[in-house]
Amino acid sequence: MRQPILVQALLLLAVASLEAGGVAARAAERDRSEWPNETNTGVRPDAKLTPSGDVVADQAGATFSGLDIAGRVYIKAPNVTLTDSRVTSASFYIVRIEPGVTGTVIRNCEINGVGSGNDGSYGIVGQGTFVGNNIYNVENGIGVSGSDTLIKDNYIHDLLASGSPHYDGISIDGGNSNVVIRHNTVINAHTQTSAVMIDNYFGPISNIEVDGNLLIGGGYTVYSSAQFNGGTVDGVSFTNNRMGRGKWGYSSIVKNVPVWRENVDDATGRRAGPR
């Protein structure tokens, strides 16, 4: 008489476990859908696009919106905004902000580097505010050149380039300070280089905040390196990120001590260590 009761109890536990698993799966699905992806980045659905060739922005305060650009974008004046536009080019720099130019805003754009004939390509390079962009088919998603930059809510994925690529989702290669990288999805499906690269190749690094992102892949998922001769690397922090482990690990940290707090493995939710 006790065996049916035991079987019934086990069945109830199994059902409860399946229900809990389903709730967890739905929660995980909701959680993933809240990250930047193809549905919530790039050109907004109500935008109407007008065909265009290369864009040269040389007037301060100009706004460019609703363009389907077959070519490059050069930003040479301060406080220029590019929004709700598609840019398609196999150029080395697809959207280039000239050194020293400040106040640039690149928002809700789709940037397609074509994926061939594009050795060393960057989706965006320069300093400014880069929000809600969908960047793909490039060697490097965003390259920060300068300081005082916000990179937020972008979807950087499907990195693809010709030549001998070294793929980085976001690269900060020296001479940079006061950069915030927050709530982006950066996926490097290759087994080399990084989702986020921070190093002192071209100069010192200070105050780089990498917080609340979904970062996946590469050789190491993130780098913070002072191995070159460009100067010190100080004030780097990695906090509250979900990480998909790169081929060799979550991080390569060389000759500096970044803050590492509340970073977890994307698949398991377990602590992602700094090595």
Accessible surface in RSA format (square Angstrom, percent):
REM  Atomic radii and reference values for relative SASA: ProtOr
REM  Chains: A
REM  Algorithm: Lee & Richards
REM  Probe-radius: 1.40
REM  Slices: 20
REM RES _ NUM      All-atoms   Total-Side   Main-Chain    Non-polar    All polar
REM                ABS   REL    ABS   REL    ABS   REL    ABS   REL    ABS   REL
RES MET A   1   199.69 103.4 158.37 104.8  41.32  98.4 124.02 105.4  75.67 100.3
RES ARG A   2   206.48  86.7 202.67 103.3   3.81   9.1  79.26 108.3 127.22  77.1
RES GLN A   3   133.28  74.5 127.03  92.8   6.25  14.9  37.48  79.8  95.80  72.7
RES PRO A   4    86.10  62.8  76.90  70.1   9.20  33.4  82.29  67.9   3.81  23.7
RES ILE A   5   117.73  67.0 116.51  86.8   1.21   2.9 117.00  84.3   0.73   2.0
RES LEU A   6   106.01  59.0 103.46  74.0   2.54   6.4 106.01  74.4   0.00   0.0
RES VAL A   7    69.42  45.7  69.31  62.7   0.11   0.3  69.41  60.3   0.01   0.0
RES GLN A   8   108.97  60.9 107.95  78.9   1.02   2.4  26.29  56.0  82.68  62.7
RES ALA A   9    42.58  39.2  38.91  60.0   3.67   8.4  41.52  58.5   1.06   2.8
RES LEU A  10    99.66  55.5  95.42  68.3   4.23  10.6  95.62  67.2   4.03  10.9
RES LEU A  11   110.27  61.4 109.77  78.5   0.50   1.3 110.27  77.4   0.00   0.0
RES LEU A  12   116.25  64.7 112.05  80.2   4.20  10.6 112.57  79.1   3.68   9.9
RES LEU A  13   119.56  66.6 115.28  82.5   4.29  10.8 116.11  81.5   3.45   9.3
RES ALA A  14    48.97  45.0  40.81  63.0   8.15  18.5  48.23  67.9   0.73   1.9
RES VAL A  15    75.63  49.8  74.94  67.8   0.69   1.7  75.63  65.7   0.00   0.0
RES ALA A  16    52.57  48.3  46.65  72.0   5.92  13.5  49.05  69.1   3.52   9.3
RES SER A  17    72.24  61.0  60.85  81.2  11.39  26.2  29.58  63.0  42.66  59.8
RES LEU A  18   136.97  76.3 126.72  90.7  10.25  25.8 129.17  90.7   7.80  21.0
RES GLU A  19   111.28  63.9 102.80  77.8   8.49  20.2  45.61  88.2  65.67  53.6
RES ALA A  20    61.46  56.5  50.13  77.4  11.33  25.8  57.16  80.5   4.29  11.4
RES GLY A  21    38.50  47.5   0.00   N/A  38.50  47.5  33.79  92.7   4.72  10.6
RES GLY A  22    23.67  29.2   0.00   N/A  23.67  29.2  21.83  59.9   1.84   4.1
RES VAL A  23    81.64  53.7  81.27  73.6   0.37   0.9  81.45  70.8   0.19   0.5
RES ALA A  24    61.22  56.3  50.44  77.8  10.78  24.5  57.54  81.0   3.69   9.8
RES ALA A  25    61.43  56.5  49.49  76.4  11.94  27.2  57.35  80.8   4.08  10.8
RES ARG A  26   130.34  54.7 129.25  65.9   1.08   2.6  56.92  77.8  73.42  44.5
RES ALA A  27    40.78  37.5  36.08  55.7   4.70  10.7  36.94  52.0   3.85  10.2
RES ALA A  28    61.69  56.7  50.44  77.8  11.25  25.6  57.73  81.3   3.96  10.5
RES GLU A  29   126.45  72.6 118.10  89.4   8.35  19.9  46.86  90.6  79.59  65.0
RES ARG A  30   138.78  58.3 137.27  70.0   1.50   3.6  67.71  92.5  71.07  43.1
RES ASP A  31    58.08  40.7  54.91  54.6   3.17   7.5  18.97  44.7  39.10  39.0
RES ARG A  32   106.59  44.8 104.44  53.2   2.15   5.1  48.88  66.8  57.70  35.0
RES SER A  33    65.65  55.5  50.31  67.1  15.35  35.3  41.30  88.0  24.35  34.1
RES GLU A  34   118.99  68.3 103.11  78.0  15.88  37.8  43.61  84.4  75.37  61.5
RES TRP A  35    22.74   9.1  22.60  10.9   0.14   0.3  21.56  11.5   1.18   1.9
RES PRO A  36     5.81   4.2   2.65   2.4   3.16  11.5   4.33   3.6   1.48   9.2
RES ASN A  37    28.34  19.5  28.34  27.4   0.00   0.0  19.33  46.5   9.00   8.7
RES GLU A  38   115.02  66.0  95.65  72.4  19.37  46.1  47.34  91.6  67.68  55.3
RES THR A  39   113.06  80.4  75.59  76.6  37.48  89.3  69.43  93.3  43.64  66.0
RES ASN A  40    75.23  51.9  45.34  43.8  29.89  72.0  41.07  98.8  34.16  33.0
RES THR A  41    12.43   8.8   1.01   1.0  11.42  27.2   1.71   2.3  10.72  16.2
RES GLY A  42     3.26   4.0   0.00   N/A   3.26   4.0   2.22   6.1   1.05   2.3
RES VAL A  43    33.09  21.8  13.22  12.0  19.87  47.9  13.22  11.5  19.87  53.9
RES ARG A  44   109.63  46.0 106.52  54.3   3.11   7.4  41.51  56.7  68.12  41.3
RES PRO A  45   139.27 101.5 100.81  91.9  38.45 139.8 113.05  93.3  26.21 162.9
RES ASP A  46   124.59  87.3  96.51  96.1  28.07  66.4  51.31 120.7  73.28  73.1
RES ALA A  47    30.98  28.5   6.17   9.5  24.81  56.4  14.95  21.0  16.04  42.5
RES LYS A  48   186.93  91.2 166.82 102.4  20.11  47.9 114.03 102.6  72.89  77.6
RES LEU A  49    50.15  27.9  18.17  13.0  31.98  80.4  18.39  12.9  31.75  85.4
RES THR A  50    81.16  57.7  79.83  80.9   1.34   3.2  49.42  66.4  31.74  48.0
RES PRO A  51   113.60  82.8  96.72  88.2  16.87  61.3  96.89  80.0  16.70 103.8
RES SER A  52    32.82  27.7  15.50  20.7  17.32  39.9  17.25  36.7  15.56  21.8
RES GLY A  53    42.22  52.1   0.00   N/A  42.22  52.1  28.32  77.7  13.89  31.1
RES ASP A  54    78.44  54.9  49.41  49.2  29.03  68.7  17.19  40.5  61.25  61.1
RES VAL A  55    11.25   7.4   8.36   7.6   2.88   7.0  11.25   9.8   0.00   0.0
RES VAL A  56    73.73  48.5  52.71  47.7  21.02  50.7  52.71  45.8  21.02  57.0
RES ALA A  57     1.27   1.2   0.42   0.6   0.85   1.9   1.27   1.8   0.00   0.0
RES ASP A  58    95.72  67.0  71.69  71.4  24.02  56.8  17.86  42.0  77.86  77.7
RES GLN A  59   131.73  73.7 127.57  93.2   4.16   9.9  35.87  76.3  95.87  72.7
RES ALA A  60    72.06  66.3  41.85  64.6  30.21  68.7  41.98  59.1  30.08  79.7
RES GLY A  61    47.85  59.0   0.00   N/A  47.85  59.0  23.08  63.3  24.77  55.5
RES ALA A  62    25.69  23.6  15.32  23.6  10.37  23.6  25.56  36.0   0.13   0.3
RES THR A  63    89.42  63.6  59.39  60.2  30.02  71.6  38.89  52.2  50.53  76.4
RES PHE A  64    51.52  25.8  48.46  30.0   3.06   8.0  51.52  31.2   0.00   0.0
RES SER A  65    62.12  52.5  40.30  53.8  21.82  50.3  22.69  48.3  39.43  55.2
RES GLY A  66    11.55  14.2   0.00   N/A  11.55  14.2   9.10  25.0   2.45   5.5
RES LEU A  67    32.62  18.2  32.62  23.3   0.00   0.0  32.62  22.9   0.00   0.0
RES ASP A  68    46.46  32.5  43.24  43.0   3.21   7.6   3.91   9.2  42.55  42.4
RES ILE A  69     0.16   0.1   0.00   0.0   0.16   0.4   0.01   0.0   0.15   0.4
RES ALA A  70    78.46  72.1  60.61  93.5  17.85  40.6  63.19  89.0  15.27  40.5
RES GLY A  71    12.56  15.5   0.00   N/A  12.56  15.5  12.14  33.3   0.43   1.0
RES ARG A  72    94.51  39.7  94.51  48.2   0.00   0.0   5.46   7.5  89.05  54.0
RES VAL A  73     2.51   1.7   2.05   1.9   0.46   1.1   2.05   1.8   0.46   1.3
RES TYR A  74    51.96  24.3  51.96  29.6   0.00   0.0  40.46  30.4  11.50  14.2
RES ILE A  75     0.59   0.3   0.59   0.4   0.00   0.0   0.59   0.4   0.00   0.0
RES LYS A  76   108.41  52.9  86.25  52.9  22.16  52.8  35.29  31.8  73.11  77.9
RES ALA A  77     6.90   6.3   6.01   9.3   0.89   2.0   6.90   9.7   0.00   0.0
RES PRO A  78    56.88  41.5  56.88  51.9   0.00   0.0  56.88  47.0   0.00   0.0
RES ASN A  79    87.82  60.6  79.56  76.9   8.26  19.9  19.14  46.1  68.68  66.4
RES VAL A  80     0.70   0.5   0.70   0.6   0.00   0.0   0.70   0.6   0.00   0.0
RES THR A  81    34.86  24.8  34.86  35.3   0.00   0.0  16.01  21.5  18.85  28.5
RES LEU A  82     1.37   0.8   1.37   1.0   0.00   0.0   1.37   1.0   0.00   0.0
RES THR A  83    18.08  12.9  18.08  18.3   0.00   0.0  16.98  22.8   1.10   1.7
RES ASP A  84    13.32   9.3  13.32  13.3   0.00   0.0   1.76   4.2  11.56  11.5
RES SER A  85     0.00   0.0   0.00   0.0   0.00   0.0   0.00   0.0   0.00   0.0
RES ARG A  86    79.78  33.5  79.78  40.7   0.00   0.0  16.37  22.4  63.41  38.4
RES VAL A  87     0.00   0.0   0.00   0.0   0.00   0.0   0.00   0.0   0.00   0.0
RES THR A  88    46.07  32.8  41.08  41.6   4.98  11.9  35.68  47.9  10.39  15.7
RES SER A  89    13.25  11.2   6.19   8.3   7.06  16.3   7.06  15.0   6.19   8.7
RES ALA A  90    40.25  37.0  25.92  40.0  14.33  32.6  26.77  37.7  13.48  35.7
RES SER A  91    20.05  16.9   9.28  12.4  10.77  24.8  11.35  24.2   8.70  12.2
RES PHE A  92   104.53  52.3  95.55  59.2   8.98  23.4  96.48  58.5   8.05  23.0
RES TYR A  93    66.81  31.2  62.30  35.4   4.51  11.7  28.15  21.2  38.66  47.7
RES ILE A  94     0.06   0.0   0.06   0.0   0.00   0.0   0.06   0.0   0.00   0.0
RES VAL A  95     0.08   0.1   0.00   0.0   0.08   0.2   0.00   0.0   0.08   0.2
RES ARG A  96    55.82  23.4  55.82  28.5   0.00   0.0   8.54  11.7  47.28  28.7
RES ILE A  97     3.34   1.9   0.31   0.2   3.03   7.3   0.31   0.2   3.03   8.2
RES GLU A  98    47.01  27.0  45.82  34.7   1.19   2.8  14.55  28.1  32.46  26.5
RES PRO A  99    91.71  66.8  68.20  62.2  23.50  85.4  71.88  59.3  19.83 123.2
RES GLY A 100    67.96  83.8   0.00   N/A  67.96  83.8  37.72 103.5  30.24  67.7
RES VAL A 101    16.79  11.0  13.36  12.1   3.42   8.3  16.79  14.6   0.00   0.0
RES THR A 102    70.99  50.5  69.90  70.9   1.09   2.6  45.79  61.5  25.20  38.1
RES GLY A 103    37.40  46.1   0.00   N/A  37.40  46.1  25.86  71.0  11.54  25.9
RES THR A 104     0.62   0.4   0.00   0.0   0.62   1.5   0.00   0.0   0.62   0.9
RES VAL A 105    33.77  22.2  33.77  30.6   0.00   0.0  33.77  29.3   0.00   0.0
RES ILE A 106     0.00   0.0   0.00   0.0   0.00   0.0   0.00   0.0   0.00   0.0
RES ARG A 107    91.12  38.3  91.12  46.5   0.00   0.0  18.13  24.8  72.99  44.2
RES ASN A 108    19.45  13.4  19.45  18.8   0.00   0.0   0.00   0.0  19.45  18.8
RES CYS A 109     0.00   0.0   0.00   0.0   0.00   0.0   0.00   0.0   0.00   0.0
RES GLU A 110    36.76  21.1  36.76  27.8   0.00   0.0   1.91   3.7  34.85  28.5
RES ILE A 111     0.00   0.0   0.00   0.0   0.00   0.0   0.00   0.0   0.00   0.0
RES ASN A 112    28.37  19.6  28.37  27.4   0.00   0.0   0.28   0.7  28.09  27.2
RES GLY A 113     0.00   0.0   0.00   N/A   0.00   0.0   0.00   0.0   0.00   0.0
RES VAL A 114    67.34  44.3  47.66  43.1  19.69  47.4  50.27  43.7  17.07  46.3
RES GLY A 115     8.83  10.9   0.00   N/A   8.83  10.9   1.07   2.9   7.76  17.4
RES SER A 116    68.27  57.7  65.39  87.3   2.87   6.6  40.36  86.0  27.90  39.1
RES GLY A 117    63.44  78.2   0.00   N/A  63.44  78.2  38.60 105.9  24.84  55.6
RES ASN A 118     1.99   1.4   0.00   0.0   1.99   4.8   1.99   4.8   0.00   0.0
RES ASP A 119    81.63  57.2  71.84  71.5   9.79  23.1  32.93  77.5  48.70  48.6
RES GLY A 120    17.18  21.2   0.00   N/A  17.18  21.2  14.71  40.4   2.47   5.5
RES SER A 121     0.00   0.0   0.00   0.0   0.00   0.0   0.00   0.0   0.00   0.0
RES TYR A 122    39.88  18.6  39.84  22.7   0.04   0.1  10.14   7.6  29.75  36.7
RES GLY A 123     0.00   0.0   0.00   N/A   0.00   0.0   0.00   0.0   0.00   0.0
RES ILE A 124     0.00   0.0   0.00   0.0   0.00   0.0   0.00   0.0   0.00   0.0
RES VAL A 125    12.83   8.4  12.83  11.6   0.00   0.0  12.83  11.1   0.00   0.0
RES GLY A 126     1.51   1.9   0.00   N/A   1.51   1.9   1.51   4.1   0.00   0.0
RES GLN A 127    22.42  12.5  22.18  16.2   0.24   0.6   2.70   5.7  19.72  15.0
RES GLY A 128     6.82   8.4   0.00   N/A   6.82   8.4   6.61  18.1   0.21   0.5
RES THR A 129    38.47  27.4  38.47  39.0   0.00   0.0  10.65  14.3  27.82  42.1
RES PHE A 130     0.00   0.0   0.00   0.0   0.00   0.0   0.00   0.0   0.00   0.0
RES VAL A 131    18.62  12.3  18.62  16.9   0.00   0.0  18.62  16.2   0.00   0.0
RES GLY A 132     5.43   6.7   0.00   N/A   5.43   6.7   5.43  14.9   0.00   0.0
RES ASN A 133     0.00   0.0   0.00   0.0   0.00   0.0   0.00   0.0   0.00   0.0
RES ASN A 134    16.81  11.6  16.81  16.2   0.00   0.0   0.00   0.0  16.81  16.2
RES ILE A 135     0.00   0.0   0.00   0.0   0.00   0.0   0.00   0.0   0.00   0.0
RES TYR A 136    39.76  18.6  39.76  22.6   0.00   0.0  26.23  19.7  13.53  16.7
RES ASN A 137    30.32  20.9  30.32  29.3   0.00   0.0   0.00   0.0  30.32  29.3
RES VAL A 138     0.00   0.0   0.00   0.0   0.00   0.0   0.00   0.0   0.00   0.0
RES GLU A 139    15.54   8.9  15.54  11.8   0.00   0.0   0.00   0.0  15.54  12.7
RES ASN A 140     8.46   5.8   8.46   8.2   0.00   0.0   0.00   0.0   8.46   8.2
RES GLY A 141     0.00   0.0   0.00   N/A   0.00   0.0   0.00   0.0   0.00   0.0
RES ILE A 142     0.00   0.0   0.00   0.0   0.00   0.0   0.00   0.0   0.00   0.0
RES GLY A 143     3.42   4.2   0.00   N/A   3.42   4.2   3.42   9.4   0.00   0.0
RES VAL A 144    10.19   6.7   0.00   0.0  10.19  24.6   0.00   0.0  10.19  27.6
RES SER A 145    49.10  41.5  40.62  54.2   8.47  19.5  20.57  43.8  28.53  40.0
RES GLY A 146    23.51  29.0   0.00   N/A  23.51  29.0  18.68  51.3   4.82  10.8
RES SER A 147    24.59  20.8  24.00  32.0   0.59   1.4  13.21  28.1  11.38  15.9
RES ASP A 148   102.11  71.5  79.36  79.0  22.75  53.8  34.47  81.1  67.64  67.5
RES THR A 149     5.15   3.7   0.00   0.0   5.15  12.3   1.55   2.1   3.60   5.4
RES LEU A 150    56.46  31.4  54.95  39.3   1.51   3.8  54.95  38.6   1.51   4.1
RES ILE A 151     0.00   0.0   0.00   0.0   0.00   0.0   0.00   0.0   0.00   0.0
RES LYS A 152    68.70  33.5  68.70  42.2   0.00   0.0  34.53  31.1  34.17  36.4
RES ASP A 153    36.92  25.9  36.54  36.4   0.37   0.9  14.60  34.4  22.31  22.3
RES ASN A 154     0.00   0.0   0.00   0.0   0.00   0.0   0.00   0.0   0.00   0.0
RES TYR A 155    26.53  12.4  26.53  15.1   0.00   0.0   2.59   1.9  23.94  29.5
RES ILE A 156     0.00   0.0   0.00   0.0   0.00   0.0   0.00   0.0   0.00   0.0
RES HIS A 157    19.73  10.8  19.73  13.7   0.00   0.0  19.41  20.0   0.32   0.4
RES ASP A 158    93.31  65.4  81.55  81.2  11.76  27.8  24.14  56.8  69.17  69.0
RES LEU A 159     5.53   3.1   0.00   0.0   5.53  13.9   0.00   0.0   5.53  14.9
RES LEU A 160    87.25  48.6  87.25  62.4   0.00   0.0  87.25  61.3   0.00   0.0
RES ALA A 161    10.66   9.8   0.00   0.0  10.66  24.2   0.09   0.1  10.57  28.0
RES SER A 162    34.66  29.3  24.37  32.5  10.29  23.7  34.30  73.0   0.35   0.5
RES GLY A 163    55.00  67.8   0.00   N/A  55.00  67.8  21.92  60.1  33.08  74.1
RES SER A 164   102.09  86.3  77.58 103.5  24.52  56.5  45.80  97.5  56.30  78.9
RES PRO A 165    28.41  20.7  20.99  19.1   7.42  27.0  21.42  17.7   6.99  43.4
RES HIS A 166   122.86  67.1 120.93  84.1   1.93   4.9  82.65  85.2  40.21  46.8
RES TYR A 167     9.70   4.5   9.70   5.5   0.00   0.0   4.43   3.3   5.26   6.5
RES ASP A 168    13.41   9.4  13.41  13.3   0.00   0.0   0.00   0.0  13.41  13.4
RES GLY A 169     0.00   0.0   0.00   N/A   0.00   0.0   0.00   0.0   0.00   0.0
RES ILE A 170     0.00   0.0   0.00   0.0   0.00   0.0   0.00   0.0   0.00   0.0
RES SER A 171     3.57   3.0   2.59   3.5   0.98   2.2   1.64   3.5   1.93   2.7
RES ILE A 172     0.00   0.0   0.00   0.0   0.00   0.0   0.00   0.0   0.00   0.0
RES ASP A 173    35.32  24.7  33.31  33.2   2.02   4.8  10.94  25.8  24.38  24.3
RES GLY A 174    12.17  15.0   0.00   N/A  12.17  15.0   0.00   0.0  12.17  27.3
RES GLY A 175    41.86  51.6   0.00   N/A  41.86  51.6  24.79  68.0  17.08  38.3
RES ASN A 176     4.01   2.8   0.35   0.3   3.66   8.8   1.02   2.5   2.99   2.9
RES SER A 177    29.00  24.5  29.00  38.7   0.00   0.0  13.20  28.1  15.80  22.1
RES ASN A 178    72.36  49.9  62.88  60.8   9.47  22.8  21.15  50.9  51.21  49.5
RES VAL A 179     0.37   0.2   0.00   0.0   0.37   0.9   0.00   0.0   0.37   1.0
RES VAL A 180    38.09  25.1  38.09  34.5   0.00   0.0  38.09  33.1   0.00   0.0
RES ILE A 181     0.00   0.0   0.00   0.0   0.00   0.0   0.00   0.0   0.00   0.0
RES ARG A 182    82.67  34.7  82.67  42.1   0.00   0.0  26.08  35.6  56.59  34.3
RES HIS A 183    60.25  32.9  60.25  41.9   0.00   0.0  45.03  46.4  15.22  17.7
RES ASN A 184     0.00   0.0   0.00   0.0   0.00   0.0   0.00   0.0   0.00   0.0
RES THR A 185     3.96   2.8   3.96   4.0   0.00   0.0   3.96   5.3   0.00   0.0
RES VAL A 186     0.00   0.0   0.00   0.0   0.00   0.0   0.00   0.0   0.00   0.0
RES ILE A 187    47.27  26.9  47.12  35.1   0.15   0.4  47.12  33.9   0.15   0.4
RES ASN A 188     0.86   0.6   0.00   0.0   0.86   2.1   0.00   0.0   0.86   0.8
RES ALA A 189    88.43  81.3  52.36  80.8  36.06  82.0  61.92  87.2  26.50  70.2
RES HIS A 190    55.61  30.4  48.69  33.8   6.92  17.7  31.20  32.2  24.41  28.4
RES THR A 191    84.52  60.1  76.90  78.0   7.62  18.2  50.52  67.9  34.00  51.4
RES GLN A 192    60.46  33.8  58.41  42.7   2.05   4.9  48.96 104.2  11.49   8.7
RES THR A 193    21.29  15.1  14.90  15.1   6.39  15.2  13.60  18.3   7.69  11.6
RES SER A 194     0.00   0.0   0.00   0.0   0.00   0.0   0.00   0.0   0.00   0.0
RES ALA A 195     0.00   0.0   0.00   0.0   0.00   0.0   0.00   0.0   0.00   0.0
RES VAL A 196     0.00   0.0   0.00   0.0   0.00   0.0   0.00   0.0   0.00   0.0
RES MET A 197    26.19  13.6  26.19  17.3   0.00   0.0  22.97  19.5   3.22   4.3
RES ILE A 198     0.00   0.0   0.00   0.0   0.00   0.0   0.00   0.0   0.00   0.0
RES ASP A 199     7.49   5.2   7.49   7.5   0.00   0.0   1.16   2.7   6.32   6.3
RES ASN A 200     1.26   0.9   1.26   1.2   0.00   0.0   0.00   0.0   1.26   1.2
RES TYR A 201   128.41  60.0 111.45  63.4  16.96  44.1  62.81  47.2  65.60  80.9
RES PHE A 202   151.74  75.9 118.36  73.3  33.38  86.9 124.22  75.3  27.51  78.7
RES GLY A 203     6.20   7.6   0.00   N/A   6.20   7.6   6.20  17.0   0.00   0.0
RES PRO A 204    71.86  52.4  69.95  63.8   1.90   6.9  70.24  58.0   1.61  10.0
RES ILE A 205     1.52   0.9   0.00   0.0   1.52   3.7   0.37   0.3   1.15   3.1
RES SER A 206    39.19  33.1  38.99  52.0   0.20   0.5  24.88  53.0  14.31  20.0
RES ASN A 207    83.97  57.9  76.94  74.3   7.04  16.9  18.35  44.2  65.62  63.4
RES ILE A 208     0.67   0.4   0.00   0.0   0.67   1.6   0.47   0.3   0.20   0.5
RES GLU A 209    57.59  33.1  57.43  43.4   0.16   0.4  18.36  35.5  39.22  32.0
RES VAL A 210     0.00   0.0   0.00   0.0   0.00   0.0   0.00   0.0   0.00   0.0
RES ASP A 211    25.65  18.0  25.65  25.5   0.00   0.0   2.03   4.8  23.62  23.6
RES GLY A 212    15.95  19.7   0.00   N/A  15.95  19.7  14.22  39.0   1.73   3.9
RES ASN A 213     0.00   0.0   0.00   0.0   0.00   0.0   0.00   0.0   0.00   0.0
RES LEU A 214     0.84   0.5   0.84   0.6   0.00   0.0   0.84   0.6   0.00   0.0
RES LEU A 215     0.00   0.0   0.00   0.0   0.00   0.0   0.00   0.0   0.00   0.0
RES ILE A 216    40.41  23.0  40.41  30.1   0.00   0.0  40.41  29.1   0.00   0.0
RES GLY A 217    10.28  12.7   0.00   N/A  10.28  12.7  10.28  28.2   0.00   0.0
RES GLY A 218     1.30   1.6   0.00   N/A   1.30   1.6   0.00   0.0   1.30   2.9
RES GLY A 219     2.01   2.5   0.00   N/A   2.01   2.5   2.01   5.5   0.00   0.0
RES TYR A 220    62.84  29.3  62.84  35.8   0.00   0.0  23.35  17.5  39.49  48.7
RES THR A 221     0.00   0.0   0.00   0.0   0.00   0.0   0.00   0.0   0.00   0.0
RES VAL A 222     0.36   0.2   0.36   0.3   0.00   0.0   0.36   0.3   0.00   0.0
RES TYR A 223    39.13  18.3  39.03  22.2   0.10   0.3  18.97  14.3  20.16  24.8
RES SER A 224     0.18   0.2   0.00   0.0   0.18   0.4   0.00   0.0   0.18   0.3
RES SER A 225     0.62   0.5   0.62   0.8   0.00   0.0   0.62   1.3   0.00   0.0
RES ALA A 226    14.94  13.7   7.62  11.8   7.32  16.7   7.62  10.7   7.32  19.4
RES GLN A 227    92.23  51.6  70.49  51.5  21.74  51.8   9.30  19.8  82.92  62.9
RES PHE A 228    77.40  38.7  65.08  40.3  12.32  32.1  68.13  41.3   9.27  26.5
RES ASN A 229   158.49 109.3 121.82 117.7  36.66  88.3  39.55  95.2 118.93 115.0
RES GLY A 230    23.84  29.4   0.00   N/A  23.84  29.4  12.41  34.1  11.43  25.6
RES GLY A 231    35.51  43.8   0.00   N/A  35.51  43.8  29.75  81.6   5.76  12.9
RES THR A 232    90.78  64.6  84.23  85.4   6.55  15.6  73.98  99.4  16.81  25.4
RES VAL A 233     9.80   6.5   0.00   0.0   9.80  23.6   0.00   0.0   9.80  26.6
RES ASP A 234    83.28  58.3  78.41  78.0   4.87  11.5  29.46  69.3  53.82  53.7
RES GLY A 235    49.55  61.1   0.00   N/A  49.55  61.1  29.65  81.4  19.90  44.6
RES VAL A 236     3.84   2.5   0.79   0.7   3.05   7.4   0.79   0.7   3.05   8.3
RES SER A 237    21.19  17.9  21.19  28.3   0.00   0.0  12.13  25.8   9.06  12.7
RES PHE A 238     0.12   0.1   0.12   0.1   0.00   0.0   0.12   0.1   0.00   0.0
RES THR A 239     8.67   6.2   8.67   8.8   0.00   0.0   3.40   4.6   5.27   8.0
RES ASN A 240    76.89  53.0  62.98  60.9  13.91  33.5  22.25  53.6  54.63  52.8
RES ASN A 241     0.50   0.3   0.00   0.0   0.50   1.2   0.18   0.4   0.32   0.3
RES ARG A 242    61.74  25.9  61.74  31.5   0.00   0.0  12.25  16.7  49.50  30.0
RES MET A 243     0.00   0.0   0.00   0.0   0.00   0.0   0.00   0.0   0.00   0.0
RES GLY A 244    13.98  17.2   0.00   N/A  13.98  17.2  13.98  38.4   0.00   0.0
RES ARG A 245   133.77  56.2 108.32  55.2  25.45  60.6  35.13  48.0  98.64  59.8
RES GLY A 246     4.16   5.1   0.00   N/A   4.16   5.1   1.46   4.0   2.69   6.0
RES LYS A 247   111.35  54.3  82.94  50.9  28.41  67.6  49.72  44.7  61.64  65.7
RES TRP A 248   147.50  59.2 130.52  63.2  16.98  39.9 115.18  61.4  32.32  52.4
RES GLY A 249     0.65   0.8   0.00   N/A   0.65   0.8   0.65   1.8   0.00   0.0
RES TYR A 250    29.48  13.8  29.48  16.8   0.00   0.0  14.57  11.0  14.91  18.4
RES SER A 251     0.68   0.6   0.02   0.0   0.66   1.5   0.02   0.0   0.66   0.9
RES SER A 252    16.24  13.7  15.44  20.6   0.79   1.8   1.37   2.9  14.87  20.8
RES ILE A 253    19.34  11.0  15.57  11.6   3.77   9.1  15.57  11.2   3.77  10.2
RES VAL A 254    47.26  31.1  44.49  40.3   2.77   6.7  47.26  41.1   0.00   0.0
RES LYS A 255   166.07  81.0 121.65  74.6  44.42 105.8  90.52  81.5  75.55  80.5
RES ASN A 256    21.06  14.5   3.13   3.0  17.93  43.2  10.82  26.0  10.24   9.9
RES VAL A 257   147.90  97.3 117.38 106.3  30.52  73.6 118.92 103.3  28.98  78.6
RES PRO A 258    14.95  10.9   2.82   2.6  12.13  44.1   4.94   4.1  10.01  62.2
RES VAL A 259    72.40  47.6  66.38  60.1   6.01  14.5  72.26  62.8   0.13   0.4
RES TRP A 260    44.40  17.8  16.73   8.1  27.67  65.0  16.30   8.7  28.10  45.6
RES ARG A 261   128.79  54.1 124.68  63.6   4.10   9.8  52.62  71.9  76.17  46.2
RES GLU A 262   120.79  69.3 100.03  75.7  20.76  49.4  29.23  56.5  91.56  74.8
RES ASN A 263     2.66   1.8   0.00   0.0   2.66   6.4   0.00   0.0   2.66   2.6
RES VAL A 264    37.08  24.4  37.08  33.6   0.00   0.0  37.08  32.2   0.00   0.0
RES ASP A 265    17.77  12.4  17.77  17.7   0.00   0.0   3.49   8.2  14.28  14.2
RES ASP A 266    24.83  17.4  15.89  15.8   8.94  21.1   1.83   4.3  23.01  22.9
RES ALA A 267    97.55  89.7  55.14  85.1  42.41  96.5  64.34  90.6  33.21  88.0
RES THR A 268    81.54  58.0  47.78  48.4  33.77  80.5  54.33  73.0  27.21  41.1
RES GLY A 269    39.16  48.3   0.00   N/A  39.16  48.3  17.87  49.0  21.29  47.7
RES ARG A 270   178.91  75.1 173.19  88.3   5.71  13.6  57.14  78.1 121.77  73.8
RES ARG A 271   178.56  75.0 153.10  78.0  25.46  60.6  70.15  95.9 108.41  65.7
RES ALA A 272     0.07   0.1   0.00   0.0   0.07   0.2   0.00   0.0   0.07   0.2
RES GLY A 273    14.20  17.5   0.00   N/A  14.20  17.5   9.91  27.2   4.29   9.6
RES PRO A 274    44.92  32.7  44.92  40.9   0.00   0.0  44.92  37.1   0.00   0.0
RES ARG A 275   173.21  72.7 144.76  73.8  28.45  67.7  81.25 111.0  91.97  55.7
END  Absolute sums over single chains surface
CHAIN  1 A    12894.3      10509.8       2384.5       7351.2       5543.1
END  Absolute sums over all chains
TOTAL         12894.3      10509.8       2384.5       7351.2       5543.1
